[in-house]
Amino acid sequence: MRIDARGMRCPWPALRLAKTLRTADGPVEVMADDPIAPRELAAVATAAGWSIEPIAADHFRVVRLR
């Protein structure tokens, strides 16, 4: 799954990630360019039992922890 949240200000990227993680069955890629997004996305992923890996400055991969 892929979320393109570029141009959105927090908390919108984090809210879109939270909604997606409820039904995701595999990795989720998130593109978000808000400077606060990495911290917000990491908090959402961790709280839901997922981890976040940076791919680029505004591109992240979220994977389920086993």
GIQUICOR-V431281 format. One record per residue. N is the residue number from 1. PSI is psi in whole degrees, -180 to 180 (999 if undefined). D_CENTER is the distance of its C-alpha to the mean C-alpha in whole Angstrom. Layout:
BEGIN
n->N psi->PSI d_center->D_CENTER
n->N psi->PSI d_center->D_CENTER
END
This chain:
BEGIN
n->1 psi->154 d_center->11
n->2 psi->136 d_center->9
n->3 psi->123 d_center->8
n->4 psi->99 d_center->10
n->5 psi->21 d_center->9
n->6 psi->137 d_center->12
n->7 psi->-12 d_center->14
n->8 psi->144 d_center->13
n->9 psi->148 d_center->13
n->10 psi->140 d_center->11
n->11 psi->7 d_center->11
n->12 psi->-45 d_center->11
n->13 psi->-41 d_center->7
n->14 psi->-39 d_center->6
n->15 psi->-40 d_center->9
n->16 psi->-38 d_center->8
n->17 psi->-46 d_center->5
n->18 psi->-44 d_center->8
n->19 psi->-43 d_center->10
n->20 psi->-40 d_center->9
n->21 psi->-25 d_center->9
n->22 psi->-28 d_center->12
n->23 psi->-2 d_center->14
n->24 psi->140 d_center->12
n->25 psi->7 d_center->14
n->26 psi->-173 d_center->13
n->27 psi->150 d_center->10
n->28 psi->129 d_center->7
n->29 psi->134 d_center->7
n->30 psi->131 d_center->5
n->31 psi->118 d_center->8
n->32 psi->129 d_center->8
n->33 psi->6 d_center->11
n->34 psi->132 d_center->12
n->35 psi->-25 d_center->13
n->36 psi->-16 d_center->12
n->37 psi->-45 d_center->8
n->38 psi->-43 d_center->8
n->39 psi->-44 d_center->10
n->40 psi->-43 d_center->8
n->41 psi->-41 d_center->5
n->42 psi->-41 d_center->7
n->43 psi->-44 d_center->9
n->44 psi->-46 d_center->7
n->45 psi->-47 d_center->7
n->46 psi->-44 d_center->10
n->47 psi->-28 d_center->12
n->48 psi->2 d_center->11
n->49 psi->25 d_center->12
n->50 psi->164 d_center->10
n->51 psi->158 d_center->9
n->52 psi->136 d_center->7
n->53 psi->125 d_center->9
n->54 psi->137 d_center->10
n->55 psi->-41 d_center->12
n->56 psi->-178 d_center->13
n->57 psi->-33 d_center->13
n->58 psi->25 d_center->10
n->59 psi->127 d_center->9
n->60 psi->153 d_center->7
n->61 psi->128 d_center->7
n->62 psi->125 d_center->6
n->63 psi->149 d_center->10
n->64 psi->136 d_center->12
n->65 psi->143 d_center->14
n->66 psi->999 d_center->18
END
